[in-house]
Amino acid sequence: MFKNLLRHQFGNLQSKMFPAYFTMVGICCAISVASFGYLHPWNSSTVADKYQLGFLLSSFSFNLTNLFVFTPMTVEMMKHRHIR
């Protein structure tokens, strides 16, 4: 896409693809966290399991931050630059 589309077309395509991509990754992270939490209850989990759950939760929170904070800012900046 980067090589075959014009800059504005590629930017418009990315502004549609990024939210869908981060939404899908967020859904998969949520399923992973829920599955891991269900299969490894907190009371009977090892230290390694607790670390793994912490890393899964942090990746989920980083993805949500990317989806709800950075993606809208990036799309807005791209639209602002395309107007000029």
C-alpha positions as CSV (number, residue, x, y, z in Angstrom):
1,M,0.0,0.0,0.0
2,F,2.8,2.4,0.9
3,K,4.4,2.0,-2.5
4,N,1.2,1.9,-4.6
5,L,-1.1,4.5,-3.2
6,L,-0.8,8.3,-3.1
7,R,0.2,9.8,0.2
8,H,-3.3,11.1,0.9
9,Q,-5.0,7.9,-0.1
10,F,-2.6,5.9,2.1
11,G,-3.2,8.2,5.0
12,N,-7.0,7.9,4.6
13,L,-6.6,4.1,4.5
14,Q,-4.5,4.1,7.6
15,S,-7.0,6.3,9.5
16,K,-9.6,3.5,8.9
17,M,-7.3,0.5,9.4
18,F,-5.6,1.6,12.7
19,P,-8.7,1.8,14.9
20,A,-10.0,-1.5,13.5
21,Y,-6.6,-3.1,14.1
22,F,-6.3,-1.8,17.7
23,T,-9.9,-2.8,18.4
24,M,-9.2,-6.4,17.3
25,V,-6.0,-6.5,19.3
26,G,-7.8,-5.2,22.3
27,I,-10.5,-7.9,22.0
28,C,-7.8,-10.6,21.7
29,C,-6.0,-9.2,24.7
30,A,-9.2,-9.1,26.7
31,I,-9.9,-12.8,25.8
32,S,-6.3,-13.7,26.7
33,V,-6.5,-12.0,30.1
34,A,-9.9,-13.5,30.9
35,S,-8.8,-17.0,29.8
36,F,-5.6,-16.8,31.8
37,G,-7.3,-15.5,34.8
38,Y,-9.9,-18.3,34.6
39,L,-7.3,-21.0,34.1
40,H,-4.9,-19.7,36.8
41,P,-6.9,-18.5,39.8
42,W,-5.1,-15.8,41.9
43,N,-5.1,-17.8,45.1
44,S,-3.5,-20.9,43.6
45,S,-1.2,-19.3,41.0
46,T,2.6,-19.2,41.2
47,V,4.7,-16.1,41.1
48,A,5.4,-16.7,37.4
49,D,1.7,-16.9,36.7
50,K,1.1,-13.6,38.5
51,Y,3.9,-11.9,36.5
52,Q,2.4,-13.3,33.3
53,L,-1.0,-12.0,34.2
54,G,0.6,-8.6,35.0
55,F,2.3,-8.5,31.6
56,L,-1.0,-9.5,29.9
57,L,-2.8,-6.7,31.7
58,S,-0.2,-4.2,30.9
59,S,-0.2,-5.0,27.2
60,F,-4.0,-4.7,27.3
61,S,-3.8,-1.3,29.0
62,F,-1.1,-0.1,26.5
63,N,-3.3,-1.2,23.6
64,L,-6.3,0.6,25.0
65,T,-4.2,3.7,25.5
66,N,-3.1,3.5,21.9
67,L,-6.7,3.0,20.7
68,F,-8.3,5.8,22.7
69,V,-5.5,8.3,23.0
70,F,-2.8,8.1,20.4
71,T,-4.8,6.9,17.4
72,P,-7.3,9.8,17.5
73,M,-4.5,12.3,18.0
74,T,-2.6,10.8,15.0
75,V,-5.6,10.7,12.8
76,E,-6.4,14.3,13.7
77,M,-2.9,15.5,13.0
78,M,-2.9,13.6,9.7
79,K,-6.1,15.3,8.6
80,H,-4.8,18.7,9.7
81,R,-1.7,18.1,7.6
82,H,-3.6,16.9,4.5
83,I,-5.7,20.1,4.5
84,R,-2.7,22.3,4.0
